Amino acid sequence: MRQYTDREKGILGKIVCNQCGRELQLENGLVQEGVYVGDVQWGYFSRHDGERHRFDLCEECYERLISSFRIPVEKEDETELL
């Protein structure tokens, strides 16, 4: 869950993990740790047609989530980090 000090300018004030409720570290509006951002716009034939869902997960909650998958996530190394 993201809270903005100035939404129009996109200045982040706080990020809270939607799963565990822990506040993630921010410094000058920049996230200082791993965060998974879920963002899906549901389309036709779904139970959420016309809705957009967004959420943030801390790295621990993300690891817990993907460890429950029957088919593991696809991983590949990146040489350029954001």
Biopython code that builds the backbone (N, CA, C, O; Angstrom):
import numpy as np
from Bio.PDB.StructureBuilder import StructureBuilder

atoms = [
    (1, "MET", "N", (0.846, -1.162, 0.000)),
    (1, "MET", "CA", (0.000, 0.000, 0.000)),
    (1, "MET", "C", (0.896, 1.231, 0.000)),
    (1, "MET", "O", (1.794, 1.363, 0.831)),
    (2, "ARG", "N", (0.648, 2.087, -0.901)),
    (2, "ARG", "CA", (1.462, 3.296, -1.027)),
    (2, "ARG", "C", (0.686, 4.520, -0.550)),
    (2, "ARG", "O", (-0.484, 4.708, -0.881)),
    (3, "GLN", "N", (1.366, 5.335, 0.227)),
    (3, "GLN", "CA", (0.800, 6.608, 0.657)),
    (3, "GLN", "C", (1.739, 7.700, 0.148)),
    (3, "GLN", "O", (2.957, 7.616, 0.312)),
    (4, "TYR", "N", (1.166, 8.703, -0.458)),
    (4, "TYR", "CA", (1.940, 9.778, -1.064)),
    (4, "TYR", "C", (1.821, 11.047, -0.240)),
    (4, "TYR", "O", (0.752, 11.368, 0.279)),
    (5, "THR", "N", (2.935, 11.767, -0.127)),
    (5, "THR", "CA", (2.871, 13.089, 0.492)),
    (5, "THR", "C", (2.340, 14.095, -0.519)),
    (5, "THR", "O", (1.707, 15.086, -0.155)),
    (6, "ASP", "N", (2.608, 13.822, -1.810)),
    (6, "ASP", "CA", (2.075, 14.642, -2.897)),
    (6, "ASP", "C", (1.798, 13.712, -4.077)),
    (6, "ASP", "O", (2.700, 13.409, -4.858)),
    (7, "ARG", "N", (0.564, 13.266, -4.202)),
    (7, "ARG", "CA", (0.194, 12.299, -5.247)),
    (7, "ARG", "C", (0.432, 12.853, -6.640)),
    (7, "ARG", "O", (0.910, 12.130, -7.514)),
    (8, "GLU", "N", (0.109, 14.123, -6.865)),
    (8, "GLU", "CA", (0.274, 14.724, -8.191)),
    (8, "GLU", "C", (1.726, 14.707, -8.644)),
    (8, "GLU", "O", (2.003, 14.513, -9.827)),
    (9, "LYS", "N", (2.647, 14.907, -7.723)),
    (9, "LYS", "CA", (4.078, 14.901, -8.053)),
    (9, "LYS", "C", (4.692, 13.518, -7.888)),
    (9, "LYS", "O", (5.858, 13.313, -8.228)),
    (10, "GLY", "N", (3.904, 12.552, -7.361)),
    (10, "GLY", "CA", (4.391, 11.187, -7.191)),
    (10, "GLY", "C", (5.404, 11.026, -6.074)),
    (10, "GLY", "O", (6.252, 10.136, -6.134)),
    (11, "ILE", "N", (5.333, 11.877, -5.048)),
    (11, "ILE", "CA", (6.290, 11.819, -3.938)),
    (11, "ILE", "C", (5.776, 10.849, -2.876)),
    (11, "ILE", "O", (4.758, 11.094, -2.228)),
    (12, "LEU", "N", (6.506, 9.738, -2.714)),
    (12, "LEU", "CA", (6.118, 8.712, -1.756)),
    (12, "LEU", "C", (6.395, 9.147, -0.337)),
    (12, "LEU", "O", (7.446, 9.716, -0.041)),
    (13, "GLY", "N", (5.440, 8.874, 0.543)),
    (13, "GLY", "CA", (5.617, 9.152, 1.959)),
    (13, "GLY", "C", (5.797, 7.876, 2.751)),
    (13, "GLY", "O", (6.478, 7.853, 3.776)),
    (14, "LYS", "N", (5.157, 6.777, 2.247)),
    (14, "LYS", "CA", (5.187, 5.528, 2.991)),
    (14, "LYS", "C", (4.785, 4.371, 2.077)),
    (14, "LYS", "O", (3.905, 4.518, 1.229)),
    (15, "ILE", "N", (5.439, 3.219, 2.257)),
    (15, "ILE", "CA", (5.012, 1.965, 1.618)),
    (15, "ILE", "C", (4.857, 0.941, 2.723)),
    (15, "ILE", "O", (5.763, 0.742, 3.532)),
    (16, "VAL", "N", (3.701, 0.291, 2.752)),
    (16, "VAL", "CA", (3.411, -0.736, 3.751)),
    (16, "VAL", "C", (3.114, -2.034, 3.008)),
    (16, "VAL", "O", (2.349, -2.041, 2.044)),
    (17, "CYS", "N", (3.722, -3.135, 3.458)),
    (17, "CYS", "CA", (3.455, -4.444, 2.866)),
    (17, "CYS", "C", (1.987, -4.798, 3.098)),
    (17, "CYS", "O", (1.513, -4.803, 4.234)),
    (18, "ASN", "N", (1.274, -5.093, 2.012)),
    (18, "ASN", "CA", (-0.140, -5.441, 2.123)),
    (18, "ASN", "C", (-0.370, -6.760, 2.860)),
    (18, "ASN", "O", (-1.457, -6.983, 3.393)),
    (19, "GLN", "N", (0.634, -7.636, 2.899)),
    (19, "GLN", "CA", (0.460, -8.937, 3.552)),
    (19, "GLN", "C", (0.713, -8.862, 5.056)),
    (19, "GLN", "O", (-0.154, -9.241, 5.844)),
    (20, "CYS", "N", (1.889, -8.378, 5.464)),
    (20, "CYS", "CA", (2.250, -8.416, 6.891)),
    (20, "CYS", "C", (2.080, -7.076, 7.602)),
    (20, "CYS", "O", (2.086, -7.027, 8.832)),
    (21, "GLY", "N", (1.928, -5.984, 6.838)),
    (21, "GLY", "CA", (1.720, -4.678, 7.440)),
    (21, "GLY", "C", (2.988, -3.943, 7.837)),
    (21, "GLY", "O", (2.921, -2.870, 8.435)),
    (22, "ARG", "N", (4.159, -4.517, 7.506)),
    (22, "ARG", "CA", (5.420, -3.861, 7.859)),
    (22, "ARG", "C", (5.680, -2.677, 6.943)),
    (22, "ARG", "O", (5.474, -2.754, 5.732)),
    (23, "GLU", "N", (6.135, -1.579, 7.539)),
    (23, "GLU", "CA", (6.479, -0.399, 6.762)),
    (23, "GLU", "C", (7.874, -0.595, 6.167)),
    (23, "GLU", "O", (8.824, -0.914, 6.882)),
    (24, "LEU", "N", (7.983, -0.401, 4.863)),
    (24, "LEU", "CA", (9.263, -0.560, 4.184)),
    (24, "LEU", "C", (10.080, 0.715, 4.302)),
    (24, "LEU", "O", (9.541, 1.812, 4.447)),
    (25, "GLN", "N", (11.397, 0.544, 4.237)),
    (25, "GLN", "CA", (12.299, 1.690, 4.396)),
    (25, "GLN", "C", (12.285, 2.577, 3.166)),
    (25, "GLN", "O", (12.454, 2.110, 2.040)),
    (26, "LEU", "N", (12.081, 3.867, 3.402)),
    (26, "LEU", "CA", (12.163, 4.888, 2.362)),
    (26, "LEU", "C", (13.195, 5.918, 2.780)),
    (26, "LEU", "O", (13.347, 6.223, 3.963)),
    (27, "GLU", "N", (13.897, 6.446, 1.797)),
    (27, "GLU", "CA", (14.810, 7.555, 2.047)),
    (27, "GLU", "C", (14.631, 8.552, 0.907)),
    (27, "GLU", "O", (14.877, 8.230, -0.256)),
    (28, "ASN", "N", (14.208, 9.745, 1.245)),
    (28, "ASN", "CA", (13.927, 10.787, 0.249)),
    (28, "ASN", "C", (12.967, 10.290, -0.834)),
    (28, "ASN", "O", (13.134, 10.610, -2.011)),
    (29, "GLY", "N", (11.966, 9.512, -0.434)),
    (29, "GLY", "CA", (10.967, 9.027, -1.371)),
    (29, "GLY", "C", (11.379, 7.828, -2.206)),
    (29, "GLY", "O", (10.634, 7.397, -3.086)),
    (30, "LEU", "N", (12.579, 7.278, -1.934)),
    (30, "LEU", "CA", (13.068, 6.111, -2.677)),
    (30, "LEU", "C", (13.090, 4.889, -1.777)),
    (30, "LEU", "O", (13.541, 4.964, -0.634)),
    (31, "VAL", "N", (12.605, 3.764, -2.286)),
    (31, "VAL", "CA", (12.571, 2.515, -1.519)),
    (31, "VAL", "C", (13.994, 2.001, -1.324)),
    (31, "VAL", "O", (14.777, 1.948, -2.272)),
    (32, "GLN", "N", (14.323, 1.622, -0.090)),
    (32, "GLN", "CA", (15.677, 1.198, 0.245)),
    (32, "GLN", "C", (15.783, -0.311, 0.477)),
    (32, "GLN", "O", (16.755, -0.774, 1.074)),
    (33, "GLU", "N", (14.803, -1.075, 0.018)),
    (33, "GLU", "CA", (14.823, -2.531, 0.156)),
    (33, "GLU", "C", (13.963, -3.138, -0.934)),
    (33, "GLU", "O", (13.266, -2.429, -1.659)),
    (34, "GLY", "N", (14.018, -4.471, -1.045)),
    (34, "GLY", "CA", (13.258, -5.150, -2.081)),
    (34, "GLY", "C", (11.763, -5.047, -1.845)),
    (34, "GLY", "O", (11.289, -5.202, -0.719)),
    (35, "VAL", "N", (11.025, -4.786, -2.913)),
    (35, "VAL", "CA", (9.561, -4.712, -2.834)),
    (35, "VAL", "C", (8.992, -5.262, -4.131)),
    (35, "VAL", "O", (9.470, -4.945, -5.220)),
    (36, "TYR", "N", (7.956, -6.098, -3.998)),
    (36, "TYR", "CA", (7.247, -6.607, -5.164)),
    (36, "TYR", "C", (6.004, -5.753, -5.338)),
    (36, "TYR", "O", (5.236, -5.561, -4.395)),
    (37, "VAL", "N", (5.808, -5.243, -6.543)),
    (37, "VAL", "CA", (4.642, -4.419, -6.845)),
    (37, "VAL", "C", (3.704, -5.225, -7.730)),
    (37, "VAL", "O", (4.032, -5.538, -8.875)),
    (38, "GLY", "N", (2.543, -5.558, -7.199)),
    (38, "GLY", "CA", (1.518, -6.245, -7.978)),
    (38, "GLY", "C", (0.576, -5.211, -8.558)),
    (38, "GLY", "O", (0.112, -4.317, -7.850)),
    (39, "ASP", "N", (0.292, -5.329, -9.847)),
    (39, "ASP", "CA", (-0.585, -4.366, -10.512)),
    (39, "ASP", "C", (-1.264, -5.087, -11.670)),
    (39, "ASP", "O", (-0.617, -5.460, -12.649)),
    (40, "VAL", "N", (-2.567, -5.278, -11.548)),
    (40, "VAL", "CA", (-3.300, -5.985, -12.603)),
    (40, "VAL", "C", (-4.596, -5.250, -12.917)),
    (40, "VAL", "O", (-5.325, -4.821, -12.022)),
    (41, "GLN", "N", (-4.860, -5.119, -14.203)),
    (41, "GLN", "CA", (-6.128, -4.560, -14.642)),
    (41, "GLN", "C", (-6.940, -5.731, -15.188)),
    (41, "GLN", "O", (-6.597, -6.313, -16.217)),
    (42, "TRP", "N", (-8.018, -6.067, -14.486)),
    (42, "TRP", "CA", (-8.832, -7.219, -14.848)),
    (42, "TRP", "C", (-9.679, -6.905, -16.066)),
    (42, "TRP", "O", (-10.208, -5.804, -16.214)),
    (43, "GLY", "N", (-9.796, -7.902, -16.937)),
    (43, "GLY", "CA", (-10.540, -7.715, -18.175)),
    (43, "GLY", "C", (-11.801, -8.546, -18.228)),
    (43, "GLY", "O", (-12.285, -9.058, -17.219)),
    (44, "TYR", "N", (-12.312, -8.662, -19.425)),
    (44, "TYR", "CA", (-13.523, -9.431, -19.658)),
    (44, "TYR", "C", (-13.367, -10.863, -19.160)),
    (44, "TYR", "O", (-12.268, -11.417, -19.144)),
    (45, "PHE", "N", (-14.474, -11.440, -18.761)),
    (45, "PHE", "CA", (-14.580, -12.836, -18.356)),
    (45, "PHE", "C", (-13.935, -13.141, -17.007)),
    (45, "PHE", "O", (-13.886, -14.306, -16.612)),
    (46, "SER", "N", (-13.442, -12.144, -16.294)),
    (46, "SER", "CA", (-12.928, -12.365, -14.945)),
    (46, "SER", "C", (-13.997, -11.969, -13.933)),
    (46, "SER", "O", (-14.971, -11.297, -14.272)),
    (47, "ARG", "N", (-13.805, -12.390, -12.700)),
    (47, "ARG", "CA", (-14.746, -12.000, -11.642)),
    (47, "ARG", "C", (-14.535, -10.540, -11.228)),
    (47, "ARG", "O", (-15.338, -9.988, -10.476)),
    (48, "HIS", "N", (-13.470, -9.921, -11.711)),
    (48, "HIS", "CA", (-13.138, -8.543, -11.332)),
    (48, "HIS", "C", (-13.155, -7.615, -12.556)),
    (48, "HIS", "O", (-12.436, -6.617, -12.597)),
    (49, "ASP", "N", (-13.972, -7.951, -13.533)),
    (49, "ASP", "CA", (-14.046, -7.192, -14.778)),
    (49, "ASP", "C", (-14.161, -5.691, -14.502)),
    (49, "ASP", "O", (-15.042, -5.247, -13.766)),
    (50, "GLY", "N", (-13.264, -4.928, -15.101)),
    (50, "GLY", "CA", (-13.292, -3.473, -14.969)),
    (50, "GLY", "C", (-12.592, -2.938, -13.731)),
    (50, "GLY", "O", (-12.602, -1.729, -13.498)),
    (51, "GLU", "N", (-11.979, -3.817, -12.922)),
    (51, "GLU", "CA", (-11.267, -3.372, -11.711)),
    (51, "GLU", "C", (-9.764, -3.407, -11.937)),
    (51, "GLU", "O", (-9.261, -4.175, -12.757)),
    (52, "ARG", "N", (-9.063, -2.567, -11.202)),
    (52, "ARG", "CA", (-7.601, -2.586, -11.183)),
    (52, "ARG", "C", (-7.173, -2.826, -9.744)),
    (52, "ARG", "O", (-7.625, -2.127, -8.838)),
    (53, "HIS", "N", (-6.310, -3.801, -9.527)),
    (53, "HIS", "CA", (-5.810, -4.127, -8.193)),
    (53, "HIS", "C", (-4.320, -3.832, -8.136)),
    (53, "HIS", "O", (-3.569, -4.197, -9.041)),
    (54, "ARG", "N", (-3.898, -3.167, -7.062)),
    (54, "ARG", "CA", (-2.482, -2.856, -6.839)),
    (54, "ARG", "C", (-2.130, -3.211, -5.410)),
    (54, "ARG", "O", (-2.923, -2.997, -4.494)),
    (55, "PHE", "N", (-0.924, -3.762, -5.220)),
    (55, "PHE", "CA", (-0.455, -4.063, -3.877)),
    (55, "PHE", "C", (1.067, -4.149, -3.861)),
    (55, "PHE", "O", (1.714, -4.316, -4.895)),
    (56, "ASP", "N", (1.618, -4.029, -2.655)),
    (56, "ASP", "CA", (3.063, -4.125, -2.450)),
    (56, "ASP", "C", (3.343, -5.233, -1.451)),
    (56, "ASP", "O", (2.621, -5.379, -0.464)),
    (57, "LEU", "N", (4.386, -6.013, -1.698)),
    (57, "LEU", "CA", (4.823, -7.049, -0.771)),
    (57, "LEU", "C", (6.290, -6.838, -0.433)),
    (57, "LEU", "O", (7.108, -6.563, -1.311)),
    (58, "CYS", "N", (6.616, -6.970, 0.863)),
    (58, "CYS", "CA", (8.023, -6.945, 1.248)),
    (58, "CYS", "C", (8.669, -8.227, 0.710)),
    (58, "CYS", "O", (7.968, -9.150, 0.297)),
    (59, "GLU", "N", (9.981, -8.282, 0.716)),
    (59, "GLU", "CA", (10.688, -9.423, 0.148)),
    (59, "GLU", "C", (10.365, -10.729, 0.879)),
    (59, "GLU", "O", (10.269, -11.781, 0.247)),
    (60, "GLU", "N", (10.198, -10.671, 2.188)),
    (60, "GLU", "CA", (9.881, -11.876, 2.961)),
    (60, "GLU", "C", (8.517, -12.438, 2.566)),
    (60, "GLU", "O", (8.373, -13.648, 2.387)),
    (61, "CYS", "N", (7.524, -11.574, 2.431)),
    (61, "CYS", "CA", (6.184, -12.029, 2.047)),
    (61, "CYS", "C", (6.162, -12.525, 0.601)),
    (61, "CYS", "O", (5.442, -13.471, 0.280)),
    (62, "TYR", "N", (6.941, -11.896, -0.264)),
    (62, "TYR", "CA", (7.058, -12.361, -1.648)),
    (62, "TYR", "C", (7.641, -13.770, -1.673)),
    (62, "TYR", "O", (7.133, -14.642, -2.377)),
    (63, "GLU", "N", (8.720, -13.995, -0.896)),
    (63, "GLU", "CA", (9.348, -15.322, -0.838)),
    (63, "GLU", "C", (8.364, -16.368, -0.326)),
    (63, "GLU", "O", (8.312, -17.481, -0.849)),
    (64, "ARG", "N", (7.593, -16.019, 0.685)),
    (64, "ARG", "CA", (6.599, -16.935, 1.242)),
    (64, "ARG", "C", (5.532, -17.277, 0.188)),
    (64, "ARG", "O", (5.115, -18.429, 0.067)),
    (65, "LEU", "N", (5.103, -16.267, -0.565)),
    (65, "LEU", "CA", (4.101, -16.476, -1.603)),
    (65, "LEU", "C", (4.610, -17.420, -2.690)),
    (65, "LEU", "O", (3.947, -18.404, -3.018)),
    (66, "ILE", "N", (5.783, -17.125, -3.247)),
    (66, "ILE", "CA", (6.260, -17.942, -4.367)),
    (66, "ILE", "C", (6.677, -19.340, -3.931)),
    (66, "ILE", "O", (6.714, -20.254, -4.756)),
    (67, "SER", "N", (6.990, -19.524, -2.657)),
    (67, "SER", "CA", (7.357, -20.865, -2.193)),
    (67, "SER", "C", (6.147, -21.800, -2.207)),
    (67, "SER", "O", (6.312, -23.018, -2.145)),
    (68, "SER", "N", (4.930, -21.246, -2.288)),
    (68, "SER", "CA", (3.721, -22.063, -2.320)),
    (68, "SER", "C", (3.320, -22.447, -3.749)),
    (68, "SER", "O", (2.380, -23.222, -3.927)),
    (69, "PHE", "N", (4.003, -21.930, -4.760)),
    (69, "PHE", "CA", (3.665, -22.220, -6.152)),
    (69, "PHE", "C", (3.999, -23.670, -6.501)),
    (69, "PHE", "O", (5.045, -24.178, -6.098)),
    (70, "ARG", "N", (3.132, -24.326, -7.235)),
    (70, "ARG", "CA", (3.439, -25.674, -7.734)),
    (70, "ARG", "C", (4.485, -25.606, -8.834)),
    (70, "ARG", "O", (5.350, -26.477, -8.928)),
    (71, "ILE", "N", (4.409, -24.588, -9.655)),
    (71, "ILE", "CA", (5.388, -24.373, -10.722)),
    (71, "ILE", "C", (6.211, -23.164, -10.310)),
    (71, "ILE", "O", (5.665, -22.074, -10.137)),
    (72, "PRO", "N", (7.534, -23.344, -10.149)),
    (72, "PRO", "CA", (8.370, -22.233, -9.675)),
    (72, "PRO", "C", (8.360, -21.039, -10.635)),
    (72, "PRO", "O", (8.108, -21.184, -11.831)),
    (73, "VAL", "N", (8.638, -19.873, -10.085)),
    (73, "VAL", "CA", (8.744, -18.675, -10.917)),
    (73, "VAL", "C", (9.937, -18.836, -11.861)),
    (73, "VAL", "O", (10.902, -19.532, -11.547)),
    (74, "GLU", "N", (9.858, -18.197, -12.996)),
    (74, "GLU", "CA", (10.988, -18.198, -13.926)),
    (74, "GLU", "C", (11.979, -17.154, -13.453)),
    (74, "GLU", "O", (11.601, -16.025, -13.138)),
    (75, "LYS", "N", (13.245, -17.529, -13.403)),
    (75, "LYS", "CA", (14.289, -16.610, -12.957)),
    (75, "LYS", "C", (15.338, -16.474, -14.044)),
    (75, "LYS", "O", (15.668, -17.440, -14.732)),
    (76, "GLU", "N", (15.854, -15.272, -14.190)),
    (76, "GLU", "CA", (16.998, -15.051, -15.052)),
    (76, "GLU", "C", (17.807, -13.907, -14.488)),
    (76, "GLU", "O", (17.263, -12.995, -13.865)),
    (77, "ASP", "N", (19.100, -13.956, -14.706)),
    (77, "ASP", "CA", (19.981, -12.918, -14.177)),
    (77, "ASP", "C", (19.870, -11.649, -15.007)),
    (77, "ASP", "O", (19.759, -11.696, -16.232)),
    (78, "GLU", "N", (19.901, -10.541, -14.335)),
    (78, "GLU", "CA", (19.879, -9.218, -14.962)),
    (78, "GLU", "C", (21.234, -8.568, -14.756)),
    (78, "GLU", "O", (21.788, -8.622, -13.658)),
    (79, "THR", "N", (21.774, -7.957, -15.796)),
    (79, "THR", "CA", (23.064, -7.289, -15.654)),
    (79, "THR", "C", (22.900, -5.823, -15.306)),
    (79, "THR", "O", (23.807, -5.217, -14.736)),
    (80, "GLU", "N", (21.750, -5.241, -15.643)),
    (80, "GLU", "CA", (21.489, -3.841, -15.325)),
    (80, "GLU", "C", (20.408, -3.779, -14.271)),
    (80, "GLU", "O", (19.280, -4.213, -14.507)),
    (81, "LEU", "N", (20.737, -3.246, -13.118)),
    (81, "LEU", "CA", (19.779, -3.156, -12.021)),
    (81, "LEU", "C", (19.186, -1.767, -11.951)),
    (81, "LEU", "O", (19.854, -0.776, -12.249)),
    (82, "LEU", "N", (17.938, -1.702, -11.558)),
    (82, "LEU", "CA", (17.245, -0.408, -11.433)),
    (82, "LEU", "C", (17.624, 0.264, -10.148)),
    (82, "LEU", "O", (17.146, 1.362, -9.861)),
]
sb = StructureBuilder()
sb.init_structure("model")
sb.init_model(0)
sb.init_chain("A")
sb.init_seg("    ")
for serial, (resi, resn, name, xyz) in enumerate(atoms, 1):
    if name == "N":
        sb.init_residue(resn, " ", resi, " ")
    sb.init_atom(name, np.array(xyz, "f"), 0.0, 1.0, " ", f" {name:<3s}", serial, name[0])
structure = sb.get_structure()
